[in-house]
């Protein structure tokens, strides 16, 4: 490596290290979100995931992790991604407007025991905001994975649990989100391996 390139390489990794370290500092917030998610699954709820653009692929990734665990022998949990049905998305968008594509599905498909998890790189995606609001109105547990300063989702407290990837670089935010939802998946399983902690009376 040339001396000229070294500072650029070091800066590239430092951006990721800082955001990853911030996620580690939020370990208790992540654990609380997982605990609440595990309780909903224990009550028969399902996970409903949504995001726009690149975040839609993360939503699909997260849903399949729960439905079809990559680790053999791990328990499967019901989950679906609202961005996977192109016919429904375009149908709702053409009649009710694009900002309603997740909210309308949540009103029709979700039950109060379910979990709504929205992903937004900057916390400002109107589709995700509307989806979280609709989920709250239905009584779902709401979780948001956002970036930057958390945007409107954090500022307006649109979710019960807001987990922020503390970076303004959308690439880094996406990378931290992948790590975060893998931790969510793993900790939900940890809680199920210790069923006593799923009792509503357990803090």
C-alpha positions in Angstrom: 0.0 0.0 0.0 1.3 3.4 -0.9 1.8 6.1 1.8 -0.8 8.3 -0.1 -3.5 5.6 0.0 -3.0 4.6 3.7 -4.9 7.6 5.2 -7.9 7.0 2.9 -8.0 3.3 3.9 -7.7 4.0 7.6 -10.5 6.6 7.3 -12.7 4.1 5.5 -12.4 1.6 8.3 -12.7 4.2 11.1 -16.1 5.3 9.8 -17.3 1.7 10.2 -15.6 1.2 13.5 -17.2 4.3 15.0 -20.7 3.3 13.9 -20.1 -0.3 15.1 -18.9 0.9 18.4 -22.0 3.1 18.8 -24.1 0.1 18.2 -22.3 -1.8 21.0 -22.9 1.1 23.3 -26.7 0.7 22.6 -26.6 -3.0 23.7 -29.3 -2.5 26.3 -31.6 -0.8 23.9 -31.2 -3.6 21.4 -31.7 -6.2 24.1 -35.0 -4.5 25.3 -36.3 -4.5 21.7 -35.4 -8.2 21.3 -37.1 -9.1 24.6 -40.3 -7.4 23.5 -40.1 -9.1 20.1 -39.7 -12.5 21.8 -42.7 -11.8 24.0 -44.8 -11.1 20.9 -43.7 -14.2 19.1 -44.5 -16.2 22.3 -48.0 -14.8 22.1 -48.4 -16.1 18.5 -47.5 -12.9 16.8 -45.6 -12.5 13.5 -42.9 -10.1 12.3 -43.9 -7.7 9.5 -40.9 -5.9 7.9 -40.8 -3.0 5.5 -38.4 -0.5 3.9 -38.1 1.5 0.7 -35.4 1.2 -2.0 -32.3 -0.7 -0.8 -34.0 -1.1 2.7 -36.6 -3.2 1.0 -34.0 -5.8 0.3 -32.9 -5.7 3.9 -36.6 -6.3 4.9 -36.7 -9.4 2.7 -33.4 -10.6 4.1 -34.6 -10.1 7.7 -37.9 -11.9 7.0 -36.3 -15.0 5.5 -33.8 -15.1 8.4 -36.8 -15.7 10.8 -38.8 -17.9 8.5 -35.9 -20.1 7.3 -33.0 -19.8 9.8 -29.6 -20.2 8.2 -28.4 -22.0 11.3 -29.7 -25.6 11.2 -31.8 -26.5 14.2 -32.8 -23.0 15.1 -36.5 -22.3 15.6 -38.4 -20.6 12.7 -40.7 -17.7 13.4 -43.5 -16.3 11.2 -42.4 -13.2 9.2 -43.2 -11.4 6.0 -41.8 -8.5 4.0 -44.3 -6.0 2.7 -42.2 -5.0 -0.2 -42.1 -8.5 -1.8 -45.6 -8.3 -3.4 -45.2 -6.1 -6.5 -48.9 -6.4 -7.5 -50.1 -5.1 -4.1 -47.5 -2.4 -3.9 -48.3 -1.0 -7.4 -52.1 -1.4 -6.8 -52.1 0.5 -3.6 -49.7 3.2 -5.0 -51.9 3.8 -8.0 -55.1 4.2 -6.0 -54.1 5.5 -2.6 -50.7 7.0 -3.2 -47.2 5.6 -2.8 -46.9 6.7 0.8 -49.7 4.3 1.8 -48.1 1.1 0.4 -47.0 -0.2 3.8 -49.7 1.4 6.0 -52.6 -0.1 4.0 -51.1 -3.6 4.1 -50.5 -3.3 7.9 -54.1 -2.3 8.5 -55.3 -5.3 6.6 -52.8 -8.0 7.3 -51.4 -7.3 10.8 -52.8 -8.3 14.1 -52.3 -6.5 17.5 -49.9 -9.2 18.7 -47.6 -8.7 15.7 -44.3 -6.8 15.4 -43.8 -4.1 12.8 -40.2 -3.4 11.9 -39.4 -0.5 9.6 -36.0 0.3 8.1 -35.0 3.7 6.9 -31.5 4.9 6.1 -32.1 8.4 7.4 -35.3 8.0 9.5 -37.2 10.2 7.1 -38.8 7.8 4.7 -42.5 8.8 4.5 -43.6 5.3 3.5 -41.9 3.8 6.6 -43.2 6.6 8.9 -46.8 6.0 7.7 -46.3 2.3 8.1 -45.2 2.7 11.7 -48.1 5.0 12.5 -50.6 2.5 11.1 -49.0 -0.3 13.1 -49.2 1.7 16.3 -52.9 2.3 15.6 -53.4 -1.4 15.3 -51.6 -2.1 18.6 -48.5 -3.7 17.2 -45.1 -3.6 18.8 -43.1 -1.2 16.6 -39.4 -1.3 16.0 -37.4 1.0 13.7 -33.8 0.7 12.4 -32.7 4.1 11.2 -29.5 6.1 10.5 -28.0 9.5 10.9 -29.8 11.4 13.7 -32.8 9.2 13.5 -34.9 11.6 11.5 -38.6 12.0 12.0 -38.9 8.5 13.3 -36.7 9.2 16.3 -37.8 12.9 16.7 -41.5 12.1 16.7 -41.1 8.7 18.6 -42.9 6.8 15.9 -41.7 3.4 17.2 -41.5 1.8 20.6 -37.9 0.9 19.9 -35.7 3.1 17.7 -32.3 1.7 17.0 -30.0 4.3 15.3 -27.0 3.5 13.2 -24.9 6.6 14.0 -23.5 7.5 10.6 -24.4 9.9 7.9 -22.9 7.6 5.3 -25.8 5.4 3.9 -23.4 2.6 3.1 -22.2 2.4 6.7 -25.8 2.7 7.9 -26.8 -0.3 5.8 -23.9 -2.3 7.1 -24.8 -1.5 10.7 -28.4 -2.4 10.0 -27.4 -5.9 8.8 -25.4 -6.4 12.0 -28.3 -5.1 14.0 -31.0 -7.3 12.6 -28.7 -10.4 12.9 -28.3 -9.5 16.6 -32.1 -9.1 16.8 -32.6 -12.6 15.3 -30.0 -14.2 17.6 -31.2 -12.6 20.8 -34.8 -13.5 20.2 -33.6 -17.1 20.1 -31.6 -16.6 23.3 -34.8 -15.4 25.1 -36.7 -18.4 23.8 -34.0 -20.7 25.2 -34.7 -19.1 28.6 -38.6 -19.1 28.6 -38.9 -17.7 32.1 -37.8 -14.3 30.9 -40.8 -14.2 28.5 -43.2 -14.0 31.5 -44.9 -10.5 31.3 -44.0 -10.0 34.9 -40.3 -10.3 34.2 -38.6 -6.9 33.8 
